[in-house]
Amino acid sequence: MGVVRIGQTEVAYELRRSATASERRITVTPGHVEVLALTTDDEAEIDAFLTRKRQWLFNTLRELEARTAKRAVVPRFMTGSKIPYRGRMARLTVRRHDGPHVEIDYRNGFLVDLPSWVRDEDLDGIVATEIKLWLKRRVRRDVMEIAAAYRKRFDLKPRTIRVADMKTGWGSCGPTGAVLINWTLVLAPKAVLEYVVAHELAHLKVRSHGPEFWAYLATLMPDHERPKGWLDKHQGSLDPGFLQFAPAVPSDCKGRPSKRTLRPT
């Protein structure tokens, strides 16, 4: 654990070294700062990097603190509650039906039909779990459709492409061409999801984040700066923590804290 001083404030950080990273990176989540360094970096190089990024780190910590305080909160999963989805707040309607299964649909808002066997005290947990599963299925479908379109237009063929729970970052492209996309991007506008998918697919051709990369990305998605700007501005609000209220039904997913990453992977 290291410490960087910013004025009178000391910020503790966790140092992680990577043999595959092409550049240094800082990732900030509430209560945690991670510094990714190259395996060849010595202490002086890491200190110099942190010195250059002190102002960014200070601003980002303050910004995340403010955004976390203002993030969307769903007090209960009941009719009238608001669920973040694709960059806006969608109304939730919870109904009872005489079928045997929980059914969920989206028609200008979320419609959840609960069978009679769901007890009132279990309602919040079951609705939260079902919405989370629905969102993950939807974003998987969207990612596969976007990737298929880029494969057809630009012959970009990742070895695999998966949607996953990622503690940090919005996406990654491994050295073998395996692409991962963070499922919580379903909370952002669809153009932002497309930007992240295109960003990672671009790494199949250009591994770094230098001028060559951004020029190539512009050929894939000419208007990428607009969704990139949205993500830079709003990424702290893309927090699935509102779905953590699920005491009655265990979830197989862990809520990822809001974050700010210096550079996408």
C-alpha positions as CSV (number, residue, x, y, z in Angstrom):
1,M,0.0,0.0,0.0
2,G,1.4,3.4,-1.1
3,V,0.5,6.9,-0.2
4,V,0.4,10.0,-2.5
5,R,0.1,13.5,-0.9
6,I,-2.2,16.0,-2.5
7,G,-1.9,19.3,-0.7
8,Q,-2.6,18.5,2.9
9,T,-4.4,15.3,2.0
10,E,-2.8,11.8,1.9
11,V,-4.4,9.3,-0.4
12,A,-3.6,5.6,0.1
13,Y,-3.4,3.5,-3.0
14,E,-2.9,-0.2,-3.9
15,L,-0.1,-0.8,-6.4
16,R,-0.6,-3.6,-8.9
17,R,1.9,-4.5,-11.6
18,S,1.1,-6.0,-14.9
19,A,3.3,-7.8,-17.5
20,T,0.7,-7.3,-20.2
21,A,-0.3,-3.7,-19.7
22,S,1.0,-1.2,-22.3
23,E,0.6,1.9,-20.1
24,R,0.1,3.0,-16.5
25,R,-3.4,3.5,-15.2
26,I,-5.2,4.8,-12.1
27,T,-8.6,3.4,-11.2
28,V,-10.7,5.1,-8.4
29,T,-13.7,3.5,-6.7
30,P,-15.3,4.9,-3.5
31,G,-12.8,4.2,-0.7
32,H,-10.2,2.6,-2.9
33,V,-7.5,3.8,-5.4
34,E,-5.6,1.3,-7.5
35,V,-2.4,2.2,-9.5
36,L,-1.6,-0.2,-12.3
37,A,2.1,0.0,-13.2
38,L,4.4,-1.8,-15.6
39,T,6.5,-4.6,-14.3
40,T,9.6,-2.6,-15.4
41,D,8.6,0.5,-13.5
42,D,10.8,1.5,-10.5
43,E,9.6,3.6,-7.6
44,A,10.9,6.8,-9.1
45,E,8.8,6.2,-12.3
46,I,5.7,5.4,-10.3
47,D,6.2,8.5,-8.1
48,A,6.6,10.7,-11.2
49,F,3.4,9.3,-12.8
50,L,1.5,10.0,-9.6
51,T,2.9,13.5,-9.4
52,R,1.7,14.2,-12.9
53,K,-1.8,12.9,-12.1
54,R,-2.2,14.4,-8.6
55,Q,-4.7,17.1,-9.8
56,W,-6.7,14.5,-11.8
57,L,-6.8,12.2,-8.8
58,F,-7.9,15.0,-6.4
59,N,-10.7,16.1,-8.8
60,T,-11.9,12.6,-9.4
61,L,-12.1,11.7,-5.8
62,R,-14.2,14.8,-5.1
63,E,-16.4,14.2,-8.1
64,L,-17.0,10.5,-7.2
65,E,-17.9,11.5,-3.7
66,A,-20.5,14.0,-4.9
67,R,-21.9,11.6,-7.5
68,T,-22.2,8.7,-5.0
69,A,-24.2,10.9,-2.8
70,K,-26.6,11.8,-5.6
71,R,-26.8,8.4,-7.2
72,A,-30.2,6.8,-8.0
73,V,-31.8,5.1,-5.0
74,V,-34.8,2.8,-5.3
75,P,-36.3,2.8,-1.8
76,R,-38.6,-0.1,-2.6
77,F,-39.3,-2.2,-5.6
78,M,-43.0,-1.2,-5.9
79,T,-45.2,0.5,-8.5
80,G,-44.0,4.0,-9.1
81,S,-40.3,3.3,-8.3
82,K,-37.7,4.4,-10.9
83,I,-35.2,2.0,-12.4
84,P,-32.1,3.3,-14.3
85,Y,-32.0,1.8,-17.8
86,R,-30.2,3.0,-21.0
87,G,-29.5,6.5,-19.6
88,R,-32.9,7.3,-18.2
89,M,-35.1,6.4,-15.2
90,A,-37.8,3.9,-16.2
91,R,-41.0,3.5,-14.2
92,L,-41.6,0.2,-12.5
93,T,-45.1,-1.4,-12.3
94,V,-45.5,-4.4,-10.1
95,R,-48.6,-6.5,-10.6
96,R,-50.0,-9.8,-9.4
97,H,-51.1,-12.6,-11.7
98,D,-52.4,-16.1,-11.5
99,G,-49.6,-17.7,-13.4
100,P,-47.0,-20.0,-11.8
101,H,-43.9,-17.9,-12.6
102,V,-42.5,-14.4,-12.2
103,E,-42.8,-12.6,-15.5
104,I,-41.0,-9.4,-16.5
105,D,-41.3,-7.2,-19.6
106,Y,-40.4,-3.7,-20.7
107,R,-42.9,-1.5,-22.5
108,N,-42.0,2.1,-21.8
109,G,-41.2,1.0,-18.3
110,F,-40.7,-2.3,-16.4
111,L,-43.7,-4.5,-15.9
112,V,-43.2,-7.3,-13.3
113,D,-46.0,-9.8,-12.8
114,L,-45.8,-11.8,-9.6
115,P,-47.6,-15.1,-8.9
116,S,-49.7,-15.5,-5.8
117,W,-47.1,-17.6,-4.0
118,V,-44.8,-14.6,-3.6
119,R,-45.2,-13.3,-0.1
120,D,-45.4,-9.6,0.5
121,E,-42.3,-9.7,2.7
122,D,-40.3,-11.3,-0.2
123,L,-41.6,-9.0,-2.9
124,D,-38.7,-6.5,-2.9
125,G,-36.0,-9.2,-3.0
126,I,-37.7,-11.2,-5.8
127,V,-38.4,-8.1,-8.0
128,A,-34.8,-6.8,-7.5
129,T,-33.4,-10.2,-8.5
130,E,-35.6,-10.6,-11.6
131,I,-34.8,-7.1,-12.8
132,K,-31.1,-7.7,-12.5
133,L,-31.4,-11.0,-14.4
134,W,-33.5,-9.3,-17.1
135,L,-30.9,-6.4,-17.5
136,K,-28.0,-8.9,-17.8
137,R,-29.8,-10.8,-20.5
138,R,-30.7,-7.7,-22.4
139,V,-27.2,-6.3,-22.4
140,R,-25.8,-9.7,-23.5
141,R,-28.2,-9.6,-26.5
142,D,-27.2,-6.0,-27.3
143,V,-23.5,-6.7,-27.1
144,M,-23.8,-9.7,-29.4
145,E,-25.8,-7.7,-31.9
146,I,-23.3,-4.8,-31.9
147,A,-20.3,-7.2,-32.2
148,A,-22.0,-9.0,-35.1
149,A,-22.5,-5.8,-37.0
150,Y,-18.9,-4.7,-36.6
151,R,-17.7,-8.1,-37.6
152,K,-19.8,-7.9,-40.8
153,R,-18.7,-4.3,-41.6
154,F,-15.1,-4.4,-40.5
155,D,-14.1,-8.0,-40.3
156,L,-13.3,-7.7,-36.6
157,K,-13.4,-11.2,-35.1
158,P,-12.7,-11.5,-31.4
159,R,-11.8,-14.9,-30.2
160,T,-14.6,-14.7,-27.7
161,I,-16.9,-11.9,-26.5
162,R,-18.6,-12.0,-23.1
163,V,-20.6,-9.8,-20.8
164,A,-19.3,-10.0,-17.2
165,D,-19.2,-8.6,-13.7
166,M,-16.1,-6.4,-13.8
167,K,-14.8,-4.7,-10.6
168,T,-13.0,-2.1,-12.6
169,G,-13.1,-0.9,-16.1
170,W,-15.9,-0.9,-18.7
171,G,-14.3,-3.5,-21.0
172,S,-11.1,-5.3,-21.9
173,C,-9.5,-7.0,-24.8
174,G,-7.0,-9.7,-23.8
175,P,-3.8,-10.6,-25.7
176,T,-5.6,-13.6,-27.3
177,G,-8.5,-11.5,-28.6
178,A,-10.9,-12.3,-25.8
179,V,-13.3,-9.4,-25.2
180,L,-15.1,-8.6,-22.0
181,I,-17.8,-6.0,-21.6
182,N,-19.1,-4.8,-18.2
183,W,-22.8,-5.6,-17.9
184,T,-23.6,-2.4,-16.0
185,L,-23.3,-0.5,-19.3
186,V,-27.0,-1.5,-19.7
187,L,-27.6,1.5,-17.4
188,A,-26.1,3.9,-20.0
189,P,-27.5,5.0,-23.3
190,K,-27.1,2.3,-26.0
191,A,-24.7,4.5,-27.9
192,V,-22.3,4.4,-24.9
193,L,-22.5,0.5,-24.9
194,E,-21.7,0.5,-28.6
195,Y,-18.7,2.9,-28.0
196,V,-17.2,0.5,-25.4
197,V,-17.7,-2.5,-27.7
198,A,-16.2,-0.7,-30.6
199,H,-13.3,0.5,-28.4
200,E,-12.4,-3.0,-27.4
201,L,-12.8,-4.5,-30.9
202,A,-10.5,-1.7,-32.1
203,H,-7.8,-3.2,-29.8
204,L,-7.8,-6.3,-32.0
205,K,-6.0,-4.1,-34.5
206,V,-4.2,-1.6,-32.3
207,R,-3.2,-2.5,-28.8
208,S,-2.2,0.8,-27.4
209,H,-4.1,4.1,-26.8
210,G,-1.9,6.2,-28.9
211,P,-3.0,8.5,-31.8
212,E,-3.0,5.4,-34.2
213,F,-5.7,3.8,-32.0
214,W,-8.0,6.8,-31.8
215,A,-7.6,7.4,-35.5
216,Y,-8.6,3.7,-36.2
217,L,-11.5,3.9,-33.7
218,A,-12.8,7.0,-35.6
219,T,-13.0,4.9,-38.8
220,L,-15.2,2.3,-36.9
221,M,-17.3,4.8,-35.1
222,P,-16.9,8.4,-36.4
223,D,-19.1,9.9,-33.6
224,H,-17.4,8.0,-30.8
225,E,-16.4,11.2,-29.0
226,R,-20.0,12.0,-28.1
227,P,-20.7,8.7,-26.2
228,K,-17.2,8.7,-24.8
229,G,-17.9,12.2,-23.4
230,W,-21.1,11.0,-21.9
231,L,-19.3,8.1,-20.2
232,D,-16.6,10.3,-18.9
233,K,-19.2,12.6,-17.4
234,H,-21.7,10.1,-16.0
235,Q,-19.8,6.9,-15.3
236,G,-20.0,7.5,-11.6
237,S,-23.7,7.1,-11.7
238,L,-23.7,3.7,-13.4
239,D,-23.9,1.9,-10.1
240,P,-26.0,-1.3,-9.9
241,G,-26.0,-1.0,-6.1
242,F,-29.7,-0.1,-6.2
243,L,-30.3,-3.8,-6.9
244,Q,-28.5,-4.9,-3.7
245,F,-31.8,-5.0,-1.9
246,A,-32.5,-8.7,-2.3
247,P,-32.7,-10.2,1.2
248,A,-35.2,-12.9,0.3
249,V,-33.6,-14.2,-2.8
250,P,-29.8,-14.6,-2.9
251,S,-28.2,-13.1,-6.0
252,D,-25.2,-14.6,-7.9
253,C,-24.0,-11.1,-8.7
254,K,-22.1,-8.6,-6.6
255,G,-22.9,-5.0,-7.0
256,R,-19.9,-3.1,-8.5
257,P,-19.2,0.4,-6.9
258,S,-19.2,3.4,-9.2
259,K,-15.8,4.2,-10.5
260,R,-13.7,6.5,-12.5
261,T,-10.8,5.1,-14.7
262,L,-8.1,7.3,-16.1
263,R,-8.1,5.4,-19.3
264,P,-10.2,2.7,-20.7
265,T,-8.5,-0.7,-21.1
